[in-house]
Amino acid sequence: MKVPKATQTVIRIVWKGGNGFLPDGKENVDELGPVMLVNGGSEGLSPDELQRQVNALGAGFQVYSKLDALHGMLIAPNDKLAETAALLNTVLAKPTMDGRWLRRFKRNFVENVSTNAKTPSGQAWLTIREVTVGDHPYRQIWNATPVENISSITIADIKDWHRRVVTSDGVRVFVAGKAEVTDIAAAVDIVLEGLPTGSGRQDFPQLEMSYPAKTILVHRPEAEKSYLLIGGPVPKIYAPNQEAREIGVGVLGVSDQSRLFTAVRKELRAAYGFKAWMDSFSRENAMIYMQGEVETAKLQDAYDTVRDTYEELRTDGIGLIEFPFAQRIFKNRAYGIAEKPRGAANLMVEAWLTGRPVEDGLRYPERAAGLSRGSVNQAIQDEFPPFSQMVKIVVSPDRDAVVADCIIADFSEADRCR
């Protein structure tokens, strides 16, 4: 994708597959592996020296895992592609794999997991994954429990992961920017030089999420405030009506002008903010969710306000005066994404990973601009789940703060509430 005004070029390399070969209890190798590659140094280059050289080029790169692919991303000035590609190649082909770095990363990982579980928001998200994902391997990956599993990961595990997934075949390359095609081709060859063939990535078993229509209260007496998280299923990301759902979620709770923020923060004054969003747990399982930290004394009022605000949007839709304003913001955001190399490359990647033509991904701004109020409101009514069918997670120091169907002391007990 040519981006004529770009000063940088983005190269995205994608290894497709969910990495389902990971052994039981060590599923989080897929998160630690990329961290080791990018931050652990490479043959002849310490981590600090590697970063110094990347910074000197005005460039950057990332390697990270997502639910159905391993991603590599290179961002560089148009005339520095080859030099940046050579540094990324050393990371991919000749990583140091120093055990000291793995011990540091594992320690940080465990500390982050443990700290997150002590927060109300962390308990809320851990609980919602426990009850919706069930016993699928994704639950261990996302919830990273028990943490002893992280500690059991060895250098041999990381090397096995690296050998299986970082290969010169089984990849798709997407580029956006202003660099010449010959320079791009040369940079891609440099990135993949010396990598083995024979990709070992596999897909995990199909995930089938379930949403118990319950209010689950996690009683945390030490918490200073309460947290409310409500989620339910919507059609998979980039199914028909994706853009209609996105603008609906935007009106509901994306900004400080949204309905939820206005109702819970400005009018009820029960929280500093309250948000809504939509995301994928897998390509076939998307969730709309609403969340925010709430003053405990107003928790039941906040719960009722969120319910009423959501149901009003779901049944009545976006208002006649409200719609043009919301669409203009959404359209401008969509064009802003597509006009930048990183955004354009991501639109192409997502199109491919969701089984669509790459050109369909790049037409995202056109679809945003072409939305009508009637079609958007019909999609909201048809595809946003009723509040009564969503799972409601409440984390609170007061076990009587809301009327609950199931009360537990920790997310790890959530299987009782499925």
Secondary structure, DSSP 4 states (H G I P E B T S, - for coil): -B-TT-SEEEEEEEEES--TTPPTT-TTHHHHHHHHHHHS-BTTB-HHHHHHHHHHTT-EEEEEEETTEEEEEEEEETT-HHHHHHHHHHHHHSB---HHHHHHHHHHHHHHHHHHHTSHHHHHHHHHHHHHHTTSHHHHHHH--STHHHHT--HHHHHHHHHHHS-SSSEEEEEEBSS-HHHHHHHHHHHHTTPPS-----PPPPP-------EEEEE-TT-SSEEEEEEEEESPTTSTTHHHHHHHHHHHHTSTTSHHIIIIIIIS---S--EEEEEEEETTEEEEEEEEEE-GGGHHHHHHHHHHHHHHHHHH-S-TTHHHHHHHHHHHHHHHHHTSHHHHHHHHHHHHHTT--HHHHHTHHHHHHT--HHHHHHHHHHHSPPGGGSEEEEEES-TTSS--SEEESSGGGGGGG-
